[in-house]
């Protein structure tokens, strides 16, 4: 579920992002029914823009000056308009998800968050986000993805295209010396706002907690299970500690201690884990999941290479089709951007109320049809099947 909300730049956020810093979570609970824009007569409220602005600025939009606020609001509203345009197109094409599908998405998100049902509900309450609204965002994400998949599912990459790409990009297909790692993190800083359970809030508690975790692992506890229950890093909680493959150079550039790197490439066996290690103001236990001591060049017959190229070329075409779909949907829609018109009508203050203000403002006069530009994406670079990712 974590990637459903990122089906295109117009999508708000995955549900995990919505819970942590979502496009409709947080902000004031004051009801503001000012309509910032309409898509085919369906309104997008200014409070949705403000909530996203509040989220993106870490709850402190007043740190932005007037010009930055105006630009941010226009960009946020543009994304919300594009999201609504695609959702309505999915509605017309009868691609809305079932209630069962929505249930499954939310259940998966809860599971990946590592939260209990009680903690999940508390997180929603703390961010003024109702389950009804969460389900609505999941519904939109699924509908937009289904719409895009309807068109991208017709993509076909032939063998000649794969071979041509490989021959033109041989230097990409290298298995570098490196290691695949999993980690458990204990951070002495206060991370309770991120939904971290059993959060250590000082150095003494952090050292005690990492030592207890190490004792659990020595008692043959499953590393992934302990990571989901005890780690204080949101991503490692979600992945069961897995942080992927990193080259030796990437480890060094991320300030891994030299003795730790030497351990990964030396006496450690695959499957072993380190003793508690402190660097960068955090405590870690690392598990060595894979080790590659030599760099090797890959061929088209190497495992996974053809599949990786095919997927990369498919993704490139998907991006183009998604942009074309968005542009077509926008051209067919009647879009009224009241916020933009209000800025034009009040150039001295760009039609804005102060950041953080909760009072309503008069709705702007209807705007002429606006067509926000389709989100553009840089081409996807096809990477080798075993391409190392940078360490976290």
C-alpha positions as CSV (number, residue, x, y, z in Angstrom):
1,X,0.0,0.0,0.0
2,X,2.9,2.3,0.7
3,X,3.2,3.3,-3.0
4,X,-0.4,3.5,-4.1
5,X,-0.6,7.1,-3.2
6,X,2.4,7.9,-5.4
7,X,0.9,6.7,-8.6
8,X,1.6,10.1,-10.1
9,X,2.8,13.5,-8.9
10,X,-0.9,14.5,-8.6
11,X,-1.6,11.9,-6.0
12,X,-1.7,13.2,-2.4
13,X,0.4,10.7,-0.5
14,X,0.4,7.0,0.4
15,X,-1.7,6.2,3.4
16,X,1.5,5.9,5.5
17,X,2.4,9.4,4.5
18,X,-1.1,10.6,5.2
19,X,-0.9,9.2,8.7
20,X,2.6,10.7,9.3
21,X,2.2,14.0,7.5
22,X,-0.7,13.6,5.1
23,X,-2.4,15.9,2.7
24,X,-5.6,16.1,4.8
25,X,-4.4,15.4,8.3
26,X,-3.5,17.8,11.1
27,X,-4.1,21.5,11.1
28,X,-7.0,23.4,12.6
29,X,-10.3,21.7,13.4
30,X,-12.1,24.9,12.6
31,X,-14.6,24.4,9.8
32,X,-13.8,26.5,6.8
33,X,-16.0,25.9,3.8
34,X,-14.3,28.4,1.5
35,X,-14.1,26.7,-1.9
36,X,-10.5,27.1,-3.3
37,X,-11.4,25.4,-6.7
38,X,-14.0,23.3,-8.4
39,X,-13.7,20.4,-10.8
40,X,-16.8,19.8,-12.8
41,X,-18.7,21.6,-10.0
42,X,-17.2,19.5,-7.2
43,X,-15.5,21.7,-4.7
44,X,-12.0,21.5,-3.2
45,X,-12.0,23.4,0.1
46,X,-9.3,25.9,1.1
47,X,-8.9,23.9,4.4
48,X,-7.5,21.0,2.4
49,X,-4.8,23.3,1.0
50,X,-4.1,24.7,4.4
51,X,-3.8,21.3,6.0
52,X,-1.4,20.1,3.4
53,X,0.6,23.4,3.8
54,X,0.6,22.8,7.6
55,X,1.9,19.3,7.0
56,X,4.6,20.3,4.5
57,X,6.0,22.9,6.8
58,X,6.0,20.7,9.9
59,X,3.1,22.5,11.5
60,X,4.8,25.9,11.1
61,X,3.6,27.6,7.9
62,X,4.4,31.0,9.4
63,X,8.0,30.4,8.7
64,X,7.3,31.1,5.0
65,X,7.1,34.7,3.7
66,X,4.1,35.9,1.7
67,X,5.6,35.0,-1.7
68,X,6.5,31.5,-0.5
69,X,3.0,31.0,1.0
70,X,1.3,32.1,-2.2
71,X,3.5,29.8,-4.3
72,X,3.1,26.8,-2.0
73,X,-0.7,27.2,-1.9
74,X,-1.0,27.4,-5.7
75,X,1.2,24.3,-6.1
76,X,-0.7,22.3,-3.5
77,X,-4.1,23.3,-5.0
78,X,-2.8,22.4,-8.5
79,X,-2.0,18.9,-7.2
80,X,-5.4,18.5,-5.5
81,X,-7.1,19.7,-8.7
82,X,-5.2,17.1,-10.8
83,X,-5.9,14.4,-8.3
84,X,-9.7,15.2,-8.4
85,X,-9.6,15.3,-12.3
86,X,-8.2,11.8,-12.5
87,X,-10.5,10.5,-9.8
88,X,-13.6,11.8,-11.6
89,X,-12.3,10.2,-14.8
90,X,-12.0,6.9,-13.0
91,X,-15.6,7.4,-11.7
92,X,-16.8,7.8,-15.3
93,X,-15.0,4.8,-16.5
94,X,-16.5,2.7,-13.6
95,X,-13.1,1.9,-12.0
96,X,-13.9,2.6,-8.4
97,X,-12.7,0.1,-5.8
98,X,-14.9,-2.1,-3.7
99,X,-15.3,-1.7,0.0
100,X,-13.4,-4.9,0.4
101,X,-10.4,-3.6,-1.5
102,X,-10.4,-0.4,0.6
103,X,-10.6,-2.6,3.8
104,X,-7.6,-4.5,2.5
105,X,-5.5,-1.4,1.8
106,X,-6.1,0.0,5.2
107,X,-5.4,-3.3,6.9
108,X,-2.1,-3.6,5.1
109,X,-1.2,0.0,6.0
110,X,-1.9,-0.7,9.6
111,X,0.2,-3.9,9.5
112,X,3.1,-2.2,7.8
113,X,3.0,0.7,10.3
114,X,3.7,-1.8,13.1
115,X,0.8,-0.3,15.1
116,X,-1.8,-2.1,17.1
117,X,-5.5,-1.3,16.2
118,X,-5.6,0.9,19.3
119,X,-2.5,2.8,18.4
120,X,-3.7,3.2,14.8
121,X,-6.9,4.7,16.0
122,X,-5.1,7.0,18.4
123,X,-2.8,8.2,15.6
124,X,-5.9,9.1,13.5
125,X,-7.4,11.0,16.4
126,X,-4.2,12.9,17.2
127,X,-4.1,14.2,13.6
128,X,-7.8,15.0,13.4
129,X,-8.2,12.4,10.7
130,X,-11.4,10.3,10.7
131,X,-11.5,6.7,9.4
132,X,-14.1,7.9,6.9
133,X,-11.6,10.4,5.5
134,X,-8.8,7.8,5.5
135,X,-11.1,5.5,3.5
136,X,-11.9,8.3,1.1
137,X,-8.2,8.9,0.4
138,X,-7.6,5.2,-0.1
139,X,-10.6,5.0,-2.5
140,X,-9.1,7.8,-4.6
141,X,-5.7,6.3,-4.6
142,X,-7.0,2.9,-5.7
143,X,-9.3,4.5,-8.4
144,X,-6.5,6.6,-9.9
145,X,-4.2,3.6,-10.0
146,X,-6.8,1.4,-11.7
147,X,-7.4,4.2,-14.3
148,X,-3.7,4.4,-15.0
149,X,-3.3,0.6,-15.1
150,X,-6.1,0.4,-17.6
151,X,-3.9,2.2,-20.2
152,X,-0.4,1.2,-19.1
153,X,-1.5,-2.5,-19.1
154,X,-1.4,-2.4,-22.8
155,X,2.4,-1.7,-22.9
156,X,4.5,-4.4,-24.6
157,X,8.3,-4.4,-24.7
158,X,9.9,-6.6,-27.3
159,X,13.3,-8.4,-27.2
160,X,14.9,-6.1,-29.7
161,X,14.2,-3.1,-27.4
162,X,15.7,-4.9,-24.5
163,X,18.8,-5.8,-26.4
164,X,19.2,-2.3,-27.8
165,X,19.0,-0.8,-24.4
166,X,21.6,-3.2,-22.9
167,X,24.0,-2.6,-25.7
168,X,23.8,1.2,-25.3
169,X,24.1,1.1,-21.5
170,X,26.5,-1.8,-20.7
171,X,28.2,0.2,-17.9
172,X,25.0,0.2,-15.9
173,X,25.0,-3.5,-15.5
174,X,27.5,-4.2,-12.8
175,X,27.3,-6.0,-9.5
176,X,29.4,-3.9,-7.2
177,X,31.2,-5.0,-4.1
178,X,28.9,-4.4,-1.2
179,X,26.5,-5.8,1.4
180,X,22.8,-6.1,2.0
181,X,21.8,-5.1,5.5
182,X,19.0,-5.0,8.0
183,X,19.0,-2.8,11.0
184,X,17.3,-2.0,14.3
185,X,17.6,1.6,15.5
186,X,17.3,3.2,18.9
187,X,17.3,7.0,18.9
188,X,17.6,8.9,22.2
189,X,15.6,11.8,20.7
190,X,11.8,12.0,21.3
191,X,10.2,10.2,18.4
192,X,6.7,9.8,19.9
193,X,5.2,12.2,17.4
194,X,6.0,9.6,14.6
195,X,4.0,7.0,16.3
196,X,7.1,5.2,17.7
197,X,6.1,2.8,20.5
198,X,8.5,2.2,23.5
199,X,10.4,5.3,22.5
200,X,13.7,6.0,24.3
201,X,13.9,9.7,25.1
202,X,17.5,10.0,26.5
203,X,20.9,8.4,26.2
204,X,20.5,6.3,29.3
205,X,17.2,4.8,28.1
206,X,18.5,4.3,24.6
207,X,21.5,2.3,25.8
208,X,19.4,0.2,28.1
209,X,16.9,-0.5,25.2
210,X,19.5,-1.4,22.6
211,X,21.2,-3.8,25.1
212,X,17.8,-5.5,25.8
213,X,17.2,-5.8,22.1
214,X,20.6,-7.4,21.7
215,X,19.8,-9.9,24.4
216,X,16.5,-10.8,22.6
217,X,18.5,-11.5,19.4
218,X,21.0,-13.6,21.3
219,X,18.0,-15.6,22.6
220,X,17.2,-16.4,18.9
221,X,14.4,-13.9,18.5
222,X,13.5,-13.2,14.8
223,X,15.3,-10.1,13.7
224,X,12.5,-8.8,11.5
225,X,9.9,-9.3,14.3
226,X,12.1,-7.4,16.8
227,X,12.7,-4.6,14.3
228,X,9.0,-4.1,13.7
229,X,8.3,-4.0,17.4
230,X,11.3,-2.1,18.8
231,X,13.1,-0.1,16.1
232,X,12.8,3.7,16.3
233,X,13.1,4.3,12.6
234,X,9.8,4.4,10.7
235,X,11.2,2.8,7.5
236,X,12.9,-0.1,9.3
237,X,9.7,-0.7,11.2
238,X,7.8,-1.0,7.9
239,X,10.4,-3.3,6.3
240,X,11.2,-5.4,9.3
241,X,14.7,-3.8,9.4
242,X,15.6,-4.4,5.7
243,X,17.5,-1.4,4.3
244,X,18.7,-3.0,1.0
245,X,22.1,-3.3,-0.7
246,X,24.9,-0.8,-0.2
247,X,28.3,-0.5,-1.8
248,X,31.4,-0.1,0.3
249,X,31.7,3.4,-1.0
250,X,28.1,4.2,0.0
251,X,28.7,2.9,3.6
252,X,31.8,5.2,3.8
253,X,29.9,8.2,2.5
254,X,27.1,7.6,5.1
255,X,29.8,7.7,7.8
256,X,29.7,4.1,8.9
257,X,32.6,3.5,11.2
258,X,35.6,1.9,9.4
259,X,35.8,-0.9,11.9
260,X,32.1,-1.7,11.3
261,X,32.6,-1.8,7.5
262,X,35.7,-4.0,8.0
263,X,33.5,-6.4,10.0
264,X,30.9,-6.6,7.3
265,X,33.5,-7.6,4.7
266,X,35.6,-9.6,7.1
267,X,34.8,-12.0,9.9
268,X,31.0,-11.6,9.9
269,X,29.0,-14.4,8.4
270,X,25.8,-13.9,6.4
271,X,23.0,-14.1,8.9
272,X,25.1,-12.7,11.8
273,X,24.3,-9.4,13.5
274,X,26.6,-6.9,15.2
275,X,26.8,-5.9,18.8
276,X,25.1,-2.6,19.7
277,X,26.9,0.1,17.7
278,X,26.8,3.9,18.3
279,X,27.4,6.5,15.7
280,X,25.5,9.6,14.3
281,X,23.8,10.0,17.7
282,X,21.9,6.8,17.4
283,X,22.3,3.1,18.4
284,X,22.2,0.3,15.9
285,X,22.2,-3.4,15.6
286,X,22.9,-4.5,12.0
287,X,22.2,-7.9,10.4
288,X,24.3,-9.0,7.4
289,X,21.8,-10.4,4.9
290,X,24.1,-10.7,1.9
291,X,27.8,-10.0,1.0
292,X,29.4,-9.5,-2.4
293,X,33.2,-9.4,-2.3
294,X,33.9,-8.9,-6.0
295,X,32.6,-6.5,-8.6
296,X,31.3,-8.3,-11.7
297,X,30.0,-7.3,-15.1
298,X,26.5,-8.6,-16.0
299,X,25.3,-9.9,-19.4
300,X,21.8,-10.1,-20.8
301,X,21.8,-13.8,-19.6
302,X,22.6,-12.9,-16.0
303,X,19.7,-13.5,-13.7
304,X,17.2,-10.7,-13.6
305,X,18.9,-8.4,-16.2
306,X,16.3,-8.8,-19.0
307,X,13.5,-8.5,-16.5
308,X,15.0,-5.3,-15.0
309,X,15.4,-3.7,-18.4
310,X,11.9,-4.6,-19.4
311,X,10.5,-3.2,-16.2
312,X,12.5,0.0,-16.6
313,X,11.4,0.6,-20.2
314,X,7.8,-0.2,-19.2
315,X,8.0,2.4,-16.4
316,X,9.3,5.0,-18.9
317,X,6.2,4.4,-21.1
318,X,3.9,4.4,-18.1
319,X,5.1,7.9,-17.1
320,X,4.4,9.2,-20.6
321,X,1.0,7.6,-20.7
322,X,0.2,8.9,-17.2
323,X,1.1,12.4,-18.3
324,X,-1.0,12.0,-21.4
325,X,-3.9,10.7,-19.4
326,X,-3.8,13.6,-17.0
327,X,-3.6,16.2,-19.8
328,X,-6.5,14.6,-21.6
329,X,-8.6,14.5,-18.4
330,X,-7.8,18.1,-17.6
331,X,-8.8,19.2,-21.1
332,X,-12.1,17.5,-20.7
333,X,-12.8,19.0,-17.3
334,X,-14.3,22.3,-16.3
335,X,-11.9,23.7,-13.7
336,X,-12.5,26.8,-11.7
337,X,-9.5,28.0,-9.6
338,X,-11.0,30.6,-7.2
339,X,-7.7,30.9,-5.3
340,X,-5.8,31.9,-8.4
341,X,-8.4,34.5,-9.3
342,X,-8.5,35.9,-5.8
343,X,-4.7,36.4,-6.0
344,X,-5.1,38.3,-9.3
345,X,-7.8,40.4,-7.9
346,X,-5.7,41.3,-4.8
347,X,-2.1,41.6,-6.0
348,X,-1.0,43.7,-3.0
349,X,-1.4,40.7,-0.7
350,X,-2.0,38.0,-3.2
351,X,-5.4,37.4,-1.8
352,X,-4.1,35.6,1.2
353,X,-5.0,35.6,4.9
354,X,-2.0,35.2,7.3
355,X,-0.5,31.7,7.7
356,X,-2.3,29.8,10.4
357,X,-5.4,32.0,10.4
358,X,-8.6,30.0,10.9
359,X,-11.2,32.5,9.9
360,X,-13.1,32.1,6.7
361,X,-12.6,34.5,3.8
362,X,-15.1,35.3,1.1
363,X,-15.2,33.0,-1.9
364,X,-13.6,34.5,-4.9
365,X,-15.7,35.1,-8.0
366,X,-15.8,32.2,-10.4
367,X,-12.7,31.8,-12.5
368,X,-12.5,31.0,-16.1
369,X,-11.5,27.5,-16.9
370,X,-8.0,26.7,-15.7
371,X,-5.9,23.9,-17.0
372,X,-3.1,23.1,-14.6
373,X,-0.1,21.7,-16.4
374,X,0.4,17.9,-16.3
375,X,3.0,16.8,-13.8
376,X,6.2,16.0,-15.6
377,X,8.5,13.3,-14.7
378,X,12.2,12.7,-15.5
379,X,12.8,9.5,-17.5
380,X,13.4,6.4,-15.5
381,X,16.9,5.1,-15.6
382,X,17.0,1.3,-16.0
383,X,19.3,-0.1,-13.3
384,X,20.9,-3.6,-13.2
385,X,19.0,-6.3,-11.4
386,X,21.4,-6.3,-8.5
387,X,22.1,-2.6,-8.5
388,X,23.2,-1.5,-5.0
389,X,21.1,1.1,-3.2
390,X,22.6,3.6,-0.9
391,X,22.6,2.8,2.7
392,X,20.2,4.5,5.1
